[in-house]
Amino acid sequence: LEFRRVLFRSVCPGIGVQLDLVPKCGTEDIIPCAGIETVDVGPGFLETGAQTMFKGGYDDARMQILYSAEDLNAAGFFGGTIDKLGWFINEKNSFGGYDNFRISLSCAGIEDLGTEFEAGTSTVYGPTTVSTITGWNTFALDQPYNWDGESGLLVEICFDNPDGSFTADDKVYYTNTEYTSVLIDFNLTATGCDLENPAPSDNRPNLRVS
C-alpha cells in the first residue's frame, strides 16, 4: 500500500480517522476489500475485423491493448483490485480452442502504444486452453492485479496453437480511440507469445472489468 497523506500522529478510541490509501500497481499487496463493481469500458458496437484477441483464423497471435486512465475513470473505475476481465464476442466463428492462452497486465505510463510491444507485463491468467462463446467471455484471473487509478492499463493477450489448426476469427465489439490503443501480430508457424512485429490500430476492443 502507498500512503498518500498521513492525517494523524496517533489514533484515539472513539475518534474517527481517514485513511487515504491507494493500491500499488501489480500483483503484490492485494487488498481483499478493494474489489470493484463490474464496469464496461467502451460504448461502441463496431465489429472487429483483424483487431480481435481471438484470432482463430491463425495458429498464433499476440495483442496488446491500452486502456487509458481517463477512459477507465469515465466508466466508473477509479482504482482497486482487478479479479476478472472480459470481452464480448458478437460473432463466434472459431470451432477449436485457444491453446497456451495467456493474459498479462501492467500499469503503463504512456498515452500511446506506438509501434512496438511494451515489455514488463505480469502474467495473471494462464497459460491454459480456452474455448469461446457468443457473448461475454469472462476470465477469472489466477492472480488478482492492483490498478492505481492513474496509470494506463496495458493488457496483453496471446495464444499458441499447433501449426495447421487454424479455423476462423471470433469478432468482438470495439470502440475507436484517438490514440494508438492496439498492437497485434499473428502468424501461422511462430510462437504466439513471442511475436514481435505488430501492426498498430485505434480499434480498441471493449472491456469488462470486475
BELGI-V763952 format. One record per run of one state. SS is the DSSP state (hx for helix, st for strand, lp for the rest). FROM is the first residue (numbers start at 1). LEN is the number of residues. Records with the same first field share a line. If there is no record, write none. Layout:
BEGIN
SS=FROM-LEN + FROM-LEN
END
This chain:
BEGIN
lp=1-1 + 6-14 + 23-3 + 27-5 + 36-3 + 42-4 + 48-12 + 68-1 + 75-5 + 92-6 + 109-13 + 131-4 + 148-4 + 161-10 + 177-5 + 188-4 + 195-4 + 202-1 + 206-1 + 210-1
st=2-4 + 20-3 + 26-1 + 35-1 + 39-3 + 46-2 + 60-8 + 80-12 + 98-11 + 122-9 + 135-13 + 152-9 + 171-6 + 182-6 + 199-3 + 203-3 + 207-3
hx=32-3 + 69-6 + 192-3
END
